[in-house]
Amino acid sequence: MTLVETGTRALIGAVFGPTREGETDYARRLLHHLRPDMLVLWDKGFDANAFLAAVAGTGAQFLGRIRANRHTPVLVRLADGSYLSVLGSVPVRIVEAQIVVTCKDGTSFTGSYRLATTLTDARRYPAGALVALYHQRWEHESTYYALRHTLLRGRVLCSTDPAGVEQELWAQLALYQALRTVMVEAAESRPGTDPDRCGFTTALHTARDRVVQAAGVTGYGTTGVIGQRILAGLLPPRRPRVSTRKVKAPISRYHARQDDGRPDTSRTVTGLDISILEPEPELPAASHDDRHTPPDDRRRQRVLEVLDTDPDRHWHPRDLARHLGDVTLGTMRRQLDRWASNGLIHKAGPAAYTSQGTS
């Protein structure tokens, strides 16, 4: 588990250990690095009440995804479509958005964010700006790509005991941090240069060559040999692009989540449309007595009742899971597909369902 700067991809802190401890447990060990002038971004899975309270207690602000089926009471509706709520004991603002991505070849797909943040001032921090900012969380994935693929080239650590593995890991992290430091210094020596344009592979190969040749390891003008090579081979400004999610492990629980509509090859993005979704009114609970109805049939009946409240709407599994409140998004998707294939509901398109044509 690492805490990484999004602008430079430099490491702020790192912890590791046995898998019997969860991600949140390891993340707690990094909280002492947080300061009041920081904004922390994270992916889903870190919205436990105790963890949110611990982060808020550091004085740092946060902007992170929350589970699709987590109930967030609407306390105050805001002009930009977001709303004030509370998670545990932490006052937050909820931003829900639908994002339509258009690629250079004309194809498009739709994604969604459901974010919670302690930045509650909608005038100072508009919802659309927060959604665009959250995309920077993916810089963390670039950090892991550099660590796992560029440095290790896909190899596993060779140590066969915990002490050896720990030594190897710290060595890899120290080397990574040293290279990132040189890259940032090189970018800063040329005003206006985004660190994104500095090639990590260039820095690594140059450092390796200096060590192998034992020449020019230290001292070379302002930025050194590595910095000079980086500046001589700056990458072009990053272009917006999208790639599919690849899950290699055959038994991974993420296999069911791969079909998210994204293209199967990397493509250039030419259009990005962000729509803030306003909170919907609370739906009335079912009035019939269903204590003796099988759980699957009971859930299907509740879904049908929700669909019937707006028969012409194309309902997303995320919205239905949120209304039901007791089902995960993955389970909701699988059940909707099964009910649609049996003709019980109508699938109007990718991740879109209606009550039209039900039987």
C-alpha positions as CSV (number, residue, x, y, z in Angstrom):
1,M,0.0,0.0,0.0
2,T,1.5,3.3,-1.0
3,L,0.7,7.0,-0.7
4,V,1.8,8.8,-3.9
5,E,1.9,12.4,-5.2
6,T,-0.3,12.7,-8.3
7,G,1.8,15.5,-9.9
8,T,5.2,13.8,-9.7
9,R,4.3,10.2,-8.9
10,A,6.8,10.3,-6.1
11,L,6.3,8.1,-3.0
12,I,5.2,9.7,0.2
13,G,5.0,6.5,2.1
14,A,4.7,2.7,1.7
15,V,3.8,-0.3,3.8
16,F,3.5,-4.0,3.1
17,G,3.0,-7.3,4.8
18,P,0.9,-10.5,4.8
19,T,-2.4,-10.6,2.9
20,R,-4.4,-11.6,6.0
21,E,-4.6,-7.9,6.7
22,G,-6.9,-5.9,4.5
23,E,-6.1,-2.8,2.4
24,T,-7.7,-0.5,4.9
25,D,-5.6,-1.8,7.7
26,Y,-2.4,-1.0,5.8
27,A,-3.8,2.3,4.7
28,R,-4.2,3.3,8.3
29,R,-0.4,3.0,8.7
30,L,0.1,5.7,6.2
31,L,-2.2,8.3,7.8
32,H,0.6,9.9,9.8
33,H,2.0,11.2,6.5
34,L,-1.2,13.3,5.9
35,R,-1.2,17.0,6.4
36,P,-4.0,19.7,6.4
37,D,-2.7,21.0,3.0
38,M,-3.3,17.6,1.3
39,L,-6.2,16.3,-0.7
40,V,-6.3,12.5,-0.7
41,L,-7.8,10.5,-3.6
42,W,-8.7,6.8,-3.4
43,D,-10.6,4.1,-5.2
44,K,-13.6,2.2,-3.9
45,G,-13.2,0.2,-0.7
46,F,-12.0,2.9,1.7
47,D,-15.4,4.3,2.8
48,A,-15.7,2.5,6.1
49,N,-16.9,4.9,8.8
50,A,-14.0,4.4,11.1
51,F,-11.4,4.9,8.3
52,L,-13.1,8.1,7.1
53,A,-13.1,9.5,10.6
54,A,-9.4,8.7,10.9
55,V,-8.6,10.5,7.7
56,A,-10.7,13.5,8.6
57,G,-8.9,13.6,12.0
58,T,-5.6,14.2,10.3
59,G,-6.9,17.5,8.9
60,A,-6.4,16.4,5.3
61,Q,-9.3,16.7,2.9
62,F,-10.4,13.6,0.8
63,L,-12.2,12.9,-2.5
64,G,-12.9,9.2,-3.0
65,R,-15.3,6.8,-4.6
66,I,-17.9,5.1,-2.4
67,R,-19.9,1.9,-3.0
68,A,-22.9,2.2,-5.3
69,N,-25.3,0.7,-2.8
70,R,-24.2,2.7,0.2
71,H,-27.1,4.8,1.6
72,T,-26.2,8.5,1.7
73,P,-29.0,10.7,3.2
74,V,-29.7,13.9,1.3
75,L,-29.4,16.6,3.9
76,V,-29.1,19.7,1.6
77,R,-29.3,19.8,-2.1
78,L,-26.8,22.1,-3.8
79,A,-27.1,24.2,-6.9
80,D,-24.5,22.2,-8.9
81,G,-26.4,18.9,-8.4
82,S,-24.3,17.6,-5.5
83,Y,-25.7,17.3,-2.0
84,L,-24.5,17.4,1.6
85,S,-24.7,14.2,3.5
86,V,-22.9,12.4,6.4
87,L,-20.9,9.1,6.4
88,G,-20.7,7.9,10.0
89,S,-19.7,11.0,11.9
90,V,-18.0,12.8,9.0
91,P,-19.9,15.5,7.2
92,V,-19.4,15.1,3.4
93,R,-20.6,16.2,0.1
94,I,-21.8,13.6,-2.4
95,V,-21.1,14.0,-6.2
96,E,-22.6,11.6,-8.6
97,A,-21.7,11.9,-12.3
98,Q,-22.2,10.2,-15.6
99,I,-19.3,10.4,-18.0
100,V,-19.6,9.9,-21.8
101,V,-16.3,9.3,-23.5
102,T,-16.0,9.7,-27.3
103,C,-13.0,8.2,-29.0
104,K,-11.3,9.3,-32.2
105,D,-12.9,6.5,-34.2
106,G,-16.4,7.7,-33.3
107,T,-17.1,5.0,-30.7
108,S,-18.3,6.0,-27.2
109,F,-19.0,4.5,-23.9
110,T,-20.5,5.6,-20.6
111,G,-19.0,5.4,-17.1
112,S,-20.0,6.8,-13.7
113,Y,-18.5,8.1,-10.5
114,R,-20.0,8.3,-7.1
115,L,-17.7,10.4,-5.0
116,A,-17.7,11.6,-1.4
117,T,-15.6,14.6,-0.3
118,T,-15.0,16.9,2.6
119,L,-14.7,19.8,0.2
120,T,-18.3,20.9,0.9
121,D,-18.2,24.4,-0.6
122,A,-19.9,24.0,-4.0
123,R,-19.1,27.5,-5.1
124,R,-15.3,27.1,-4.5
125,Y,-15.2,23.5,-5.6
126,P,-17.8,22.9,-8.4
127,A,-18.9,19.3,-8.8
128,G,-17.7,19.1,-12.4
129,A,-14.2,20.3,-11.4
130,L,-14.1,17.6,-8.7
131,V,-15.1,14.8,-11.1
132,A,-12.4,16.0,-13.6
133,L,-9.8,16.2,-10.7
134,Y,-10.6,12.7,-9.5
135,H,-9.3,11.3,-12.8
136,Q,-5.8,12.2,-11.5
137,R,-6.1,9.2,-9.1
138,W,-5.0,7.1,-12.0
139,E,-1.5,8.5,-11.7
140,H,-1.2,6.0,-8.8
141,E,-1.6,3.2,-11.4
142,S,1.2,4.6,-13.4
143,T,3.4,4.4,-10.3
144,Y,2.7,0.7,-10.0
145,Y,3.3,0.2,-13.7
146,A,6.7,1.7,-13.3
147,L,7.4,-0.5,-10.3
148,R,6.1,-3.8,-11.5
149,H,6.8,-3.6,-15.3
150,T,9.6,-1.1,-16.0
151,L,11.8,-1.8,-12.9
152,L,11.0,-5.5,-12.5
153,R,10.1,-6.2,-16.1
154,G,7.4,-8.6,-14.9
155,R,9.7,-10.7,-12.8
156,V,8.8,-11.8,-9.3
157,L,11.0,-11.2,-6.3
158,C,13.7,-13.9,-5.9
159,S,13.9,-14.1,-2.1
160,T,12.3,-17.1,-0.4
161,D,12.0,-15.7,3.1
162,P,10.2,-12.7,4.6
163,A,13.3,-10.8,5.5
164,G,14.7,-11.2,2.0
165,V,11.5,-10.1,0.4
166,E,11.3,-7.0,2.7
167,Q,14.9,-6.1,1.7
168,E,14.2,-6.4,-2.0
169,L,11.0,-4.4,-1.8
170,W,12.7,-1.5,0.1
171,A,15.5,-1.6,-2.5
172,Q,13.0,-1.4,-5.4
173,L,11.1,1.5,-3.7
174,A,14.4,3.4,-2.9
175,L,15.6,3.1,-6.5
176,Y,12.2,4.2,-7.8
177,Q,12.2,7.2,-5.5
178,A,15.7,8.2,-6.5
179,L,14.8,8.1,-10.2
180,R,11.6,10.1,-9.6
181,T,13.6,12.7,-7.7
182,V,16.0,13.2,-10.6
183,M,13.1,13.4,-13.1
184,V,11.3,16.1,-11.1
185,E,14.6,18.1,-10.7
186,A,15.1,17.8,-14.5
187,A,11.6,19.1,-15.1
188,E,12.0,22.0,-12.7
189,S,15.2,23.1,-14.3
190,R,13.2,23.9,-17.5
191,P,10.3,26.1,-16.4
192,G,6.9,25.0,-17.7
193,T,7.8,21.4,-18.2
194,D,5.3,18.9,-16.9
195,P,6.9,16.0,-15.0
196,D,4.5,13.8,-17.1
197,R,6.8,14.4,-20.0
198,C,9.8,12.9,-18.3
199,G,10.4,9.3,-19.4
200,F,10.9,6.8,-16.6
201,T,12.4,4.3,-18.9
202,T,15.0,6.8,-20.1
203,A,15.9,7.6,-16.5
204,L,16.2,3.9,-15.6
205,H,18.3,3.0,-18.7
206,T,20.6,6.0,-18.2
207,A,21.1,5.2,-14.5
208,R,21.9,1.6,-15.3
209,D,24.4,2.6,-18.0
210,R,26.2,5.0,-15.6
211,V,26.5,2.2,-13.0
212,V,27.7,-0.4,-15.5
213,Q,30.3,1.9,-17.0
214,A,31.2,3.4,-13.6
215,A,31.5,6.8,-15.4
216,G,29.9,10.1,-14.8
217,V,27.8,8.7,-11.9
218,T,28.0,12.1,-10.1
219,G,28.3,15.6,-11.3
220,Y,27.3,16.9,-14.7
221,G,26.1,20.5,-14.8
222,T,22.8,21.3,-13.0
223,T,20.9,18.1,-13.5
224,G,23.5,15.4,-14.1
225,V,23.7,12.9,-16.9
226,I,20.3,11.3,-16.2
227,G,18.6,14.7,-16.1
228,Q,20.3,15.7,-19.4
229,R,19.1,12.6,-21.1
230,I,15.6,13.0,-19.8
231,L,15.4,16.6,-21.1
232,A,16.8,15.6,-24.5
233,G,14.1,13.0,-24.9
234,L,11.0,14.6,-23.4
235,L,7.8,12.9,-24.3
236,P,5.1,14.9,-26.1
237,P,2.3,16.4,-24.0
238,R,0.0,13.6,-22.8
239,R,-3.0,13.0,-25.0
240,P,-6.3,11.8,-23.5
241,R,-6.8,8.1,-24.1
242,V,-8.6,5.1,-22.8
243,S,-7.7,1.4,-22.5
244,T,-9.7,-1.6,-21.5
245,R,-9.2,-3.3,-18.1
246,K,-7.3,-6.5,-18.3
247,V,-7.7,-9.2,-15.7
248,K,-5.2,-12.0,-16.0
249,A,-6.0,-14.2,-13.0
250,P,-8.6,-16.8,-14.1
251,I,-10.3,-16.9,-10.7
252,S,-10.3,-13.2,-10.1
253,R,-13.5,-11.7,-8.7
254,Y,-13.0,-8.8,-11.1
255,H,-13.8,-10.9,-14.2
256,A,-17.5,-10.0,-13.9
257,R,-16.6,-6.3,-13.9
258,Q,-14.5,-6.3,-17.1
259,D,-17.3,-5.7,-19.5
260,D,-17.7,-2.1,-18.7
261,G,-18.1,-0.9,-22.3
262,R,-14.6,0.4,-22.7
263,P,-12.8,-0.5,-26.1
264,D,-10.6,-3.5,-26.2
265,T,-7.6,-1.5,-27.5
266,S,-6.1,1.8,-26.5
267,R,-7.8,4.7,-28.2
268,T,-7.5,8.5,-28.3
269,V,-10.2,10.4,-26.6
270,T,-11.7,13.3,-28.5
271,G,-14.7,14.2,-26.3
272,L,-15.5,14.0,-22.6
273,D,-19.0,15.0,-21.4
274,I,-19.6,15.1,-17.7
275,S,-23.2,15.2,-16.4
276,I,-23.8,15.7,-12.7
277,L,-26.7,13.5,-11.5
278,E,-28.9,15.1,-8.9
279,P,-30.2,13.0,-6.0
280,E,-33.4,11.2,-6.7
281,P,-36.4,11.3,-4.3
282,E,-36.7,8.5,-1.9
283,L,-38.9,5.7,-3.3
284,P,-41.7,4.3,-1.1
285,A,-41.1,0.9,0.4
286,A,-43.1,-2.0,-0.9
287,S,-46.4,-2.3,0.9
288,H,-47.1,-6.0,0.3
289,D,-46.2,-8.7,2.8
290,D,-43.4,-10.7,1.2
291,R,-42.0,-12.5,4.3
292,H,-42.7,-15.9,2.6
293,T,-41.4,-15.0,-0.8
294,P,-38.0,-16.5,-1.8
295,P,-35.2,-13.8,-1.6
296,D,-34.5,-13.8,-5.3
297,D,-38.2,-13.3,-6.2
298,R,-38.5,-10.7,-3.5
299,R,-35.6,-8.7,-5.0
300,R,-37.0,-9.0,-8.5
301,Q,-40.3,-7.7,-7.3
302,R,-38.6,-4.7,-5.7
303,V,-36.7,-4.0,-8.9
304,L,-39.9,-4.2,-10.9
305,E,-41.5,-1.7,-8.5
306,V,-38.6,0.7,-9.0
307,L,-38.7,0.3,-12.8
308,D,-42.5,1.0,-12.8
309,T,-42.0,4.3,-11.1
310,D,-40.6,5.7,-14.4
311,P,-41.3,3.1,-17.2
312,D,-39.6,5.2,-19.9
313,R,-36.4,5.7,-18.1
314,H,-33.3,3.6,-18.9
315,W,-32.2,2.5,-15.4
316,H,-28.5,1.8,-14.7
317,P,-27.6,-1.2,-12.4
318,R,-25.9,1.3,-10.1
319,D,-29.1,3.3,-9.6
320,L,-31.1,0.1,-8.9
321,A,-28.5,-1.2,-6.5
322,R,-28.5,2.1,-4.6
323,H,-32.3,2.0,-4.3
324,L,-32.4,-1.5,-3.0
325,G,-29.5,-0.8,-0.6
326,D,-28.7,-4.5,0.2
327,V,-27.1,-5.7,-3.0
328,T,-23.7,-5.2,-4.5
329,L,-23.3,-3.7,-8.0
330,G,-21.9,-6.9,-9.4
331,T,-24.8,-9.0,-8.1
332,M,-27.3,-6.5,-9.4
333,R,-25.7,-6.6,-12.9
334,R,-25.8,-10.4,-13.0
335,Q,-29.4,-10.6,-11.8
336,L,-30.6,-8.0,-14.2
337,D,-29.0,-9.8,-17.1
338,R,-30.6,-13.1,-16.0
339,W,-34.0,-11.5,-15.6
340,A,-33.7,-9.8,-19.0
341,S,-32.7,-13.0,-20.7
342,N,-35.8,-14.7,-19.2
343,G,-38.0,-11.8,-20.5
344,L,-38.9,-10.5,-17.1
345,I,-37.5,-7.1,-17.8
346,H,-36.2,-5.4,-20.9
347,K,-32.6,-4.6,-21.6
348,A,-32.6,-1.4,-23.6
349,G,-28.8,-1.2,-24.2
350,P,-25.5,-1.7,-22.4
351,A,-26.2,-1.3,-18.7
352,A,-29.7,0.1,-19.3
353,Y,-32.9,-1.6,-18.3
354,T,-36.6,-0.7,-18.4
355,S,-39.9,-2.2,-17.4
356,Q,-41.2,-2.2,-21.0
357,G,-41.9,-5.6,-22.4
358,T,-42.0,-7.3,-19.0
359,S,-44.2,-10.3,-18.5
